[in-house]
């Protein structure tokens, strides 16, 4: 039986996250030599290198990544153990690491703040990222619960419905199509479309809509932020297909206009997603119940119906 310690595995995982012994040491609140010694000790036990130098600093080898993934699973089990013991005592304690895709930041923090106020004994950790990043967090057992619009299909998950998620086409208020009704999708072929980055759920939904409508708008710019896309549309650089939640305020005050394109809004749903193979601890179950019952109440209105031109 190998005599590997969790401290050693944590050192490997921290180095994998940060790519630097110094930053890994800061994360673990130990000295850099301590991190180096822990990693060397586990390498000696396993007989394989776990770390290699790369152009960007230090990176894990294939064996190192296996150790880091195992460390993440162990950490998840420890959190579940702590929450389970707390539940036996009748205490409402525990921690939930929530991952939200970037579009959900327009309502999820308010929902989580309300939950935290109602359940002060439960600690919440929040991570914001694009869809691929949040799914990776789920797969690595780093994220306990993910709020997203399209649950992954390549892993076994349980998805609880939170509420509707409409998507609309936006333009400057003086756009040639603003104010028109029931606009044929083919009109978009003459437009420049500003899009999110590859891997974004909004980008994929836009591509699905365009394919179904048989249109090919010209992609003018790829932008990694909804806020920047909104500013670019207001500046007249193009139009965009975005979540109605993200543009609610701008539609209401007239800085943007919703184009009444046939087939829009495209309505999807918000889900709270967790791995089917993981035991749902009391803290996570409490948060799930809260989101199912109250999550939709924290979503912005669509503003689009009130300002379509």
N, C-alpha and C positions, 0 to 999 in steps of 0.2 A: 504494500500500500504506500503510495507516494505521500510524503509529509509536506503537502502544499498548504499554505495558510491563506486565509481570505485577505490578509494584509498584502501578501505578495501579489495576489490576483488583482487587488485594487490598484496596485502600483502599475501593473501592465495596462489595465483598462484606462487609467488616468493618462498614461503616456500616449495611448492610442487616441484619446480625445483631443489632446493638446499638441502633440507632436514635438514636445520639448520637456526635458527632465525638469527644468526650472519651473515651468508652468504647471506641470503635473505635481511637483512638490508643493506649490502654492495651493493647489486644489485640495491636496491631502493634509495640508498644514504640517508638513514635515520638511526636513532639509533635502536638497538635491542629492547629496551622497546617500541618504537613507533610501530614496527611490531607486538609485542605481544598485545598491546592495540587495534590495528586495527582488528586483528583476533578475539580477545575476543568480541569486539563490534559487529562484524557480527555474531558470534556464539550466542550472546544474542538475536539478532534480529531473527535468524532462529530457535533458540531453539534446535539445534543439535550440537554435536562436529564436528569440521572440521579437527582437527589435532589429531594424536595419536603418541605415542612414539613407535619406532621399534628398532630392534637390530642395524640397521644402522644409527639411529638418529631419526628424526621426519618425519612422512609421513602423507599424506592426507587420511582422511576417504573417504568413497563413496560419502558422501555429499560434502566434501571438493573438490573432483575431479570434481563434477558437477559445483561448483563455479569457479574453475580454468578454466574449459572448457568454461564456459560462459564469463569469463574475456577475454579469447583469442578471442572469437567471437566479443566482444565489441571492443577490440583493433583493430581488422581487419576492422570493420565498421568505426572506427575513422580515420584509415589510408585512407580508401576509400573516406571518406568525405573530408579530407584534399586535396587529389589528385583531387577530383572532383571540388572543389572550385578553385584550381590552374588552372585547365583546362579552367574554365569559363573566367579567366583573360588572357588566351592565353599564360600563362607561362608554360615552360616545367619543371615542378617540380614534386616532389613526391618521394616515396621510394618503392623499390621492394626487398622483401626477397626471395633470390634464394636458393633453396636446390639442391645440386648435389650429385649423388651417387659417391662413391670414385673413380670408374674407370674413371668418366668424368673429374677428376681433371687434366688429361693429356692434355685437350684442353679447357675446359670451362673457367678457369680463364683468358686465353688469349683472348677469345671471349668477356668476360665481361669487360676486361680492354679496349679493343677497343671500346666497346659500351660506357663505362664511358667517354672516351676521346671525343667521338662524341656527348655525351649528358651530359655535366657536371652538369646540374641542377637536374639530377635524381640520388638519393642516392641508392647504392646497398649494400645489406647485404648478405653475403655468408655463408652457412652452408654445411659442407661435412659429409656424413654418409653413412651407407649401405642402401639398398633399403627399408627395413622395417622402418628404422628411418626416412627417407625422406617422406615416405607415411604417417607416423604418424604426421609429421609436417604439411603436407597438410590437413589431416583430422581435426587437431586441429586449423586450420586457422593461424598457425604460419608461414608457408611457403606459399608465394604467387605463386611461379612458381618453378616447379621441373624439372631438367634435368635428364632423366633416359632412360633406354633401354626398359623397359617393363611396360607400364602404368598399374595401378591397375584396377582390374575388379570388386572389391566389393564396389566401390563408383563411382558416376557419375563424370567423368572428360572429359576435352577436351584436346586432344593430337595433337600437331603440329609437323610434321616431320622436323627434322633437317638434318639428313644424315645417311649414312650407318655405321654399327658398326660390323666389322669382328672379329671373335674369332678363335684362332689357337692353335695347340699343339706345345709346345716348349720343347727343350731338350738341354743338353750340346753339343757343336760342335762336340765332339768325340763320340757321342752316336751311338750305333750299327745301328740305323735306319736313321741316318742323311745322306742325299745324295740320299737315295732311292726315287723312284717315285711311286705314286699311291699305297701307302701302305694299305693293308686291315686293317680295324679297329680291327679285332681280334688280331693283333699283340700287341695291347695295353693291352691285358689280362696278358701278362708277365711282365708288367711294374708297378712300384710304382708311384701312382699319388698323387701329392701335391695339396690340394684343399683349397678354401676359406671357411670361416665360414658359418654355416647354416644361411639362410636369405639373403645371397649374391646372386645377380642376376647372376653372373658368375658361381657360384656353381650350381644353378638351371639349367642353360643352359647346363652345362657339364653333369648333370644327365639326362637331356632330350635327349641329343645326344647319351649318352651311352645306354639308354633304346631303342632308335630307331635303333641303330646299333647292338643291341643284345650282348653287351660286358659288362664285369664286372671287370674293372681294380682294383687293390688292392689300397685302400686308405692308404697312408703311413703317412700322417701328415695333420692336419688341421691348416691353417695359416691365420691370420686375416688381412694380408697386402699383396698387390701385390708386393711391393718392396721386402719384405722378401721372398716371393715365388720365385722371380727371382734370388735372391742370393742363395737360397737353390738349385734351379735347376743348377745354375752355379757350385755349390759345389758338384754336383753329387748325391744329395739325392733323386732325382726322376725327373719325367717330370711333366708338368702342362698344363692345358687348360686355356688360358687367353685371354683377349681382345688384339687384335693386336696393338691397340693404346698404351697400356702400355709397350709393348716390342719393339717398333719401333727402338729406339736407339740401344738397345743391339743386335738386329738382323742385323742392318746395320753395326755395327763395329765387328761382329763376336763373341761376347761373348755368344750368344745363337744361336740356329738353329731352324728353323721351320721344323717340321716333316710333310711331304706331305701325311697326312692320308686321305684316301678316304672320301669324304663328308665334308672336311674342306677346306677353312675356313667356319665356320658357320656364316652367315651374318644376323644380326638383325639390328635394326634401333635405332637411338637416337631420343628422343622426348622431347619437352617442354610441360609440363603437368600442368594444373590448374583445380581447381574445377569448374564444370559446374554451380553450384548454386551461385557462387560468381560473382559479377559484375567485369568485367575486367576494371581496372582503366587505364587512359591514359599512365601512366608510364609503367605499365605492358604490355599494348598493344604495346607500342613503342619497348620494349625489345623483345617481341614475334616476331614482324615484322623483327627486326634485326637478330634474330637467324634463322628464316625461310630463309632469303635471304643470310645470310653471315656465319652462324654457321659452315657449312661443310668446309669452307676455313681454319678454325683454327684447324682442326683435323690432327693429324700426318698421314703420309703415313703408309702403312702396313709393309714396310721393309721386310716382310716375303717373298714376291715374289723375291726379290733381293738376299735373303740369305736363301735358303731352305736346305742347306747342306754345 
